[in-house]
Amino acid sequence: MKKQGIFLTLMLLAVTMLTACSSEDDMTFSYDSEGEIIVNPISASEFNRSVLGCGWAEIERHDINADGTYNKKNHYDRDENEIGGGAPPRYEFSEGMVTTYWSGSLSTGYFEDPMHYDEKTNKIYFGNFDRFKVLSVSNQEIRLASRGGDSGLYYGLYVVLRRLTDEELQHTKEVCWINDKDRYREMTWDDLMHKWILRCYIANGFQKEVPFDRDNDRISIQFFPDGTVKLKNYNDLFEGTFEYNGKDSIQLRPKEGTPEWGGLYFKAFPSIKKAVIRYAAGLTLSIDDINYYEFIRAKNDE
């Protein structure tokens, strides 16, 4: 019995040394007969305690080679705190849900997936897709094997996540505020009922940029459920009414008895014929195919 105990101890030690839970530079990944990476079990309670309710930044991504070693070159050779322009993804795990924040060269956003952790396999599922296999976890760092890579392995990437501070997570939410479900879909009445900041306008096919940010409504338009609309051009305020068919046809009219809409930006607004959602929850008001205005939703409607 004593010999058996010693044997089991030695076997456990050997598996621990061969699994992918070390941070050593010479770390290698070992696989079972079915091609699965061998890992030390991590309970659901430990995973939930360390991971849920927090934001995580992907700071390292390495290719795993066919022989179980991994390429020391990190896919991310940029500042881990940089967001925008194709920065690494960030995640927020909660009970039964994962939010992925992403950024490209032209836009940013987020999408949500059902999430569950299987403690029998150490796998994190995004929906029905086994996205990651957990190698080690703490309340500051998660080491994972990830689907992908060029080696042909089922889990061909070695990924490291760092916990975000509360401030970093809040900043991420502010930058990546657009829900992917809102992209390139038909406008609805509820979509329209917001304040919109003018981003640029296209006149006869030539784009003219306007200084803007989502916090500043210096040039904006706001729609109200009672059919009224307010326009702001720096210190000039204009009021009017609108008719909207719930799809893409819209008409804007100055309020009777008030000065006509004027200024560089709004004098053509009575000719607006279409309102559509474009470019990640951006609003486009079109006169025709070569004259239109593009807006982005303000941070708040106040």
Secondary structure as UniProt FT lines:
FT   HELIX           2..18
FT   TURN            25..26
FT   TURN            33..34
FT   HELIX           44..51
FT   TURN            52..53
FT   STRAND          54..64
FT   TURN            66..67
FT   TURN            80..81
FT   STRAND          90..94
FT   TURN            95..96
FT   STRAND          97..103
FT   STRAND          108..118
FT   TURN            119..122
FT   STRAND          123..126
FT   TURN            127..128
FT   STRAND          129..137
FT   STRAND          141..146
FT   STRAND          157..163
FT   HELIX           166..175
FT   HELIX           180..182
FT   TURN            183..184
FT   HELIX           189..192
FT   STRAND          195..203
FT   TURN            204..205
FT   STRAND          206..209
FT   TURN            214..215
FT   STRAND          219..223
FT   TURN            225..226
FT   STRAND          228..233
FT   TURN            234..235
FT   STRAND          236..244
FT   STRAND          249..254
FT   TURN            256..257
FT   HELIX           263..266
FT   TURN            267..268
FT   HELIX           269..271
FT   STRAND          274..278
FT   TURN            279..281
FT   STRAND          282..288
FT   TURN            289..290
FT   STRAND          291..297
//
